[in-house]
Amino acid sequence: MALKQLIRVLGVVLATAFFVTAQTASPVRIMAFGDSITGSPGCWRALLWRKLQTAGITNTKFVGTLAGQGCGFTYDGANEGHGGYLATGIVSNKQLPGWLSQTHPDVVMMHLGTNDVWSNKTPDEILAAFTTLVEWMRASKPAMKILVAQIIPMNPPNCKECGARVVAFNKAIPDWAANKTSTASPIMVVDCWTGFDTAKDTGDGVHPNSSGNEKLATCWYAPLVKAIKG
């Protein structure tokens, strides 16, 4: 076979192999994990998914034992956003291992702690629960990428102290994350608090409205893209 013809054949073979690999590569499995802010209906997840699609980032699969709710358009909505749940409660009830065993995420996006703060759990109590959650995540996948939110502010009518409690909790998260992160399983802190206004971006002082959902989608987008591509 002539050299030029051989090079041409090899080129076709390599191109075909690349195409097949690209088409059959497993998608990055992403779990959005939290409480009602994440799951009821959590339309920031729909907006985030749409941002990824628009950017051509389509090698993803959102996973969770809960189905997505209506957000005005079709999206990949599976999630693990359990309304009313506390991080401390999820740990004491040992619920996360079962969810992980059913869904096998590669990346976890965690916006959790709002109900703990509302229940006057201290930052140390909540972060101790976070440590156990991270241990369970890594038991599920040693190379788990973990995105942890500094949660959105809250100002419910029946909890005047909640706003300050959120500030104290969020302030403690970076040091905790720095102590728990690892090369194999990095923890990235995601600032969802800055720029979020409970008067403008929630309907009840706690749960995001349409503008709040836009802000949550934006705060998660760049860190999630980094996790997907990294």
C-alpha positions in Angstrom: 0.0 0.0 0.0 1.3 3.4 -1.0 2.4 5.6 1.9 -0.2 8.3 1.1 -3.0 5.8 0.9 -1.8 4.3 4.2 -1.8 7.7 5.9 -5.3 8.3 4.5 -6.6 5.0 5.9 -5.1 5.6 9.3 -6.6 9.1 9.4 -10.1 7.6 8.7 -9.6 5.0 11.4 -8.5 7.5 14.0 -11.3 9.9 13.2 -13.9 7.1 13.4 -12.4 5.9 16.8 -12.5 9.5 18.1 -16.2 9.9 17.0 -17.2 6.6 18.6 -15.4 7.4 21.8 -17.0 10.9 22.0 -20.5 9.4 21.4 -20.2 6.6 23.9 -18.4 8.4 26.7 -20.4 8.4 29.9 -22.0 11.7 30.8 -21.0 13.5 34.0 -23.6 12.6 36.6 -24.6 15.6 38.7 -26.6 15.5 41.9 -28.3 18.8 43.1 -28.6 18.1 46.9 -30.5 20.1 49.4 -33.9 21.1 50.8 -36.9 22.9 49.3 -34.7 25.6 47.8 -33.2 22.9 45.6 -36.2 20.8 45.0 -39.6 22.5 45.4 -39.5 23.2 42.5 -36.0 24.5 42.4 -36.3 26.1 39.0 -32.8 27.5 39.2 -31.8 24.0 38.3 -33.8 24.3 35.1 -32.2 27.6 34.3 -28.7 26.2 35.1 -29.3 23.2 32.8 -30.4 25.6 30.0 -27.2 27.7 30.5 -25.1 24.5 30.0 -27.0 23.5 26.9 -26.6 27.0 25.4 -22.9 26.8 26.1 -22.7 23.5 24.3 -22.0 21.6 27.5 -24.3 18.6 26.9 -22.3 15.7 28.4 -24.2 15.8 31.6 -26.9 13.8 33.4 -28.6 15.3 36.4 -29.4 12.5 38.9 -31.6 12.1 42.0 -34.4 10.0 43.5 -36.8 12.9 43.0 -38.2 14.0 39.6 -38.0 17.5 38.3 -41.1 19.8 38.7 -42.6 22.1 36.1 -40.5 25.1 35.3 -42.0 26.2 32.0 -39.8 24.1 29.7 -38.5 20.6 29.5 -35.2 20.1 31.3 -33.1 17.4 33.0 -34.7 17.7 36.4 -33.8 14.7 38.6 -32.5 16.0 42.0 -32.1 15.3 45.7 -33.8 18.4 47.1 -36.0 17.3 50.0 -38.3 20.0 51.4 -38.0 20.6 55.1 -34.9 18.4 55.6 -32.0 19.4 57.8 -28.4 18.4 57.2 -28.2 17.2 60.7 -31.4 15.2 60.2 -30.1 13.6 57.0 -27.1 12.5 58.9 -28.9 11.2 62.0 -31.3 9.3 59.8 -28.5 8.0 57.5 -30.4 8.9 54.4 -27.7 10.0 52.0 -25.9 6.6 51.4 -29.1 5.2 50.1 -29.7 8.1 47.7 -26.1 7.8 46.5 -26.3 4.1 45.9 -29.3 4.7 43.6 -27.9 7.6 41.6 -24.0 7.3 41.5 -23.1 11.0 41.0 -19.7 12.2 39.9 -20.4 15.8 41.1 -22.6 16.9 44.1 -23.9 20.4 44.3 -25.0 21.0 47.9 -27.1 24.0 49.0 -28.0 22.8 52.5 -28.3 24.2 56.0 -31.2 26.6 55.7 -33.5 24.5 57.9 -30.7 23.8 60.3 -30.2 27.5 60.7 -33.9 28.0 61.1 -33.8 25.4 63.8 -31.0 27.2 65.6 -28.3 24.6 65.0 -24.9 26.1 65.4 -22.4 26.4 62.6 -20.3 23.7 64.3 -23.2 21.3 64.4 -24.1 21.9 60.8 -20.5 21.5 59.6 -20.0 18.4 61.6 -23.0 17.0 59.7 -21.4 18.2 56.4 -18.2 16.3 57.3 -20.2 13.1 57.6 -22.1 13.8 54.3 -18.7 14.3 52.6 -17.4 11.0 54.0 -20.5 9.3 52.6 -20.0 11.0 49.2 -16.4 9.8 49.0 -17.3 6.3 50.1 -19.7 6.3 47.1 -17.0 7.7 44.8 -13.5 8.4 46.0 -13.0 11.1 43.3 -16.3 12.9 44.0 -16.2 16.6 43.2 -18.2 18.5 45.8 -19.6 22.0 45.4 -20.8 23.5 48.7 -22.9 26.7 48.7 -22.6 29.5 51.1 -26.4 29.6 51.3 -28.7 32.4 50.2 -29.8 34.8 52.9 -33.1 34.3 54.7 -35.5 36.6 56.5 -38.7 34.8 57.4 -41.2 36.7 59.4 -41.1 34.3 62.4 -37.3 34.2 62.7 -35.7 37.6 63.1 -32.4 36.0 64.1 -32.1 33.8 61.0 -30.4 36.4 58.9 -27.5 36.8 61.3 -27.3 33.0 61.7 -26.9 32.5 58.0 -24.0 35.0 58.0 -22.3 33.2 60.8 -22.8 29.8 59.1 -21.6 31.0 55.7 -18.5 32.6 57.3 -17.5 29.2 58.8 -17.8 27.3 55.5 -14.5 28.3 53.8 -12.3 27.2 56.6 -14.2 23.9 57.0 -13.9 23.3 53.2 -10.2 24.1 53.2 -9.6 21.5 56.0 -11.7 18.8 54.2 -10.8 19.2 50.6 -8.4 16.8 48.9 -6.6 16.5 45.6 -8.7 13.4 44.7 -12.0 14.8 45.9 -11.9 18.6 45.9 -14.5 20.7 47.8 -15.3 24.0 46.0 -17.1 26.7 48.0 -19.8 28.5 45.9 -20.9 31.9 47.0 -24.7 32.0 46.5 -25.1 34.7 49.2 -23.5 37.7 47.7 -25.9 39.9 45.7 -29.0 38.0 46.8 -31.7 40.2 48.3 -34.5 38.5 50.3 -36.8 41.5 49.6 -36.4 41.3 45.8 -35.3 37.7 45.2 -37.7 35.7 47.4 -41.4 35.6 47.8 -41.4 34.7 51.5 -38.0 35.7 52.8 -36.6 32.2 52.2 -37.5 30.6 48.8 -36.2 32.2 45.6 -38.6 33.8 43.1 -37.9 34.2 39.4 -35.1 36.7 39.9 -33.7 34.6 42.8 -33.7 31.5 40.5 -31.7 33.5 37.9 -29.2 34.5 40.5 -28.9 30.9 41.8 -28.4 29.6 38.3 -25.7 32.2 37.8 -23.8 31.5 41.0 -23.6 27.7 40.3 -22.8 28.0 36.6 -19.0 28.7 36.5 -18.1 26.4 39.4 -20.2 23.6 37.9 -18.6 24.0 34.4 -15.2 23.8 36.1 -16.2 20.6 37.8 -17.5 19.1 34.6 -14.4 20.0 32.6 -11.9 19.3 35.3 
